Structure formats: structure tokens, C-alpha cells
């Protein structure tokens, strides 16, 4: 119908779409994007969402550092 407003996008739908858009872009770190969508990009994130995201990022960095050390030792 003419003059009828389109339904507004909810914050949760917007943030989910943003996360999917980031994951789909070329050159984006999908592991990091996954952490952000899991902890930060939420309509109602946990009170300790930043701390949870930080812990996940530190864990990811440690895993990557260990992988590089193993590759250097074997290569």
C-alpha cells in the first residue's frame, strides 16, 4: 500500500546483518569477526562482553603465535 512505512529493522537484526557483512568481505579476519559477533555485536551484550571478547582475542593470538612458532621450527 502506498504511504505505508516499511517495517523498521531491529537493533538485533541490524547487528546480525553487520556481522554477516563483515564475514563476507574479502581480507577480513573471520576468526576475529566471529569473536566480535559472539560477544560485542549484540542488541543486549553481557555486562562483561568486552572482557569476554578480550579473553577470546588473547586466546586467538596465543594460538596463532604458537602455530607460527611450530611452523618456523618445522620449516
MODELLER restraints for C-alpha pairs under 7 A, 6 or more apart:
rsr = mdl.restraints
at = mdl.atoms
rsr.add(forms.Gaussian(group=physical.xy_distance, feature=features.Distance(at['CA:11:A'], at['CA:43:A']), mean=5.64, stdev=0.5))
rsr.add(forms.Gaussian(group=physical.xy_distance, feature=features.Distance(at['CA:12:A'], at['CA:42:A']), mean=6.16, stdev=0.5))
rsr.add(forms.Gaussian(group=physical.xy_distance, feature=features.Distance(at['CA:12:A'], at['CA:43:A']), mean=4.84, stdev=0.5))
rsr.add(forms.Gaussian(group=physical.xy_distance, feature=features.Distance(at['CA:15:A'], at['CA:41:A']), mean=5.52, stdev=0.5))
rsr.add(forms.Gaussian(group=physical.xy_distance, feature=features.Distance(at['CA:15:A'], at['CA:42:A']), mean=6.22, stdev=0.5))
rsr.add(forms.Gaussian(group=physical.xy_distance, feature=features.Distance(at['CA:19:A'], at['CA:33:A']), mean=6.97, stdev=0.5))
rsr.add(forms.Gaussian(group=physical.xy_distance, feature=features.Distance(at['CA:19:A'], at['CA:37:A']), mean=5.66, stdev=0.5))
rsr.add(forms.Gaussian(group=physical.xy_distance, feature=features.Distance(at['CA:22:A'], at['CA:28:A']), mean=6.95, stdev=0.5))
rsr.add(forms.Gaussian(group=physical.xy_distance, feature=features.Distance(at['CA:22:A'], at['CA:33:A']), mean=6.87, stdev=0.5))
rsr.add(forms.Gaussian(group=physical.xy_distance, feature=features.Distance(at['CA:23:A'], at['CA:30:A']), mean=5.63, stdev=0.5))
rsr.add(forms.Gaussian(group=physical.xy_distance, feature=features.Distance(at['CA:23:A'], at['CA:33:A']), mean=6.31, stdev=0.5))
rsr.add(forms.Gaussian(group=physical.xy_distance, feature=features.Distance(at['CA:35:A'], at['CA:53:A']), mean=6.19, stdev=0.5))
rsr.add(forms.Gaussian(group=physical.xy_distance, feature=features.Distance(at['CA:35:A'], at['CA:56:A']), mean=6.73, stdev=0.5))
rsr.add(forms.Gaussian(group=physical.xy_distance, feature=features.Distance(at['CA:36:A'], at['CA:53:A']), mean=6.76, stdev=0.5))
rsr.add(forms.Gaussian(group=physical.xy_distance, feature=features.Distance(at['CA:39:A'], at['CA:45:A']), mean=6.58, stdev=0.5))
rsr.add(forms.Gaussian(group=physical.xy_distance, feature=features.Distance(at['CA:39:A'], at['CA:49:A']), mean=5.30, stdev=0.5))
rsr.add(forms.Gaussian(group=physical.xy_distance, feature=features.Distance(at['CA:39:A'], at['CA:52:A']), mean=6.75, stdev=0.5))
rsr.add(forms.Gaussian(group=physical.xy_distance, feature=features.Distance(at['CA:39:A'], at['CA:53:A']), mean=5.69, stdev=0.5))
rsr.add(forms.Gaussian(group=physical.xy_distance, feature=features.Distance(at['CA:40:A'], at['CA:49:A']), mean=6.08, stdev=0.5))
rsr.add(forms.Gaussian(group=physical.xy_distance, feature=features.Distance(at['CA:40:A'], at['CA:50:A']), mean=6.87, stdev=0.5))
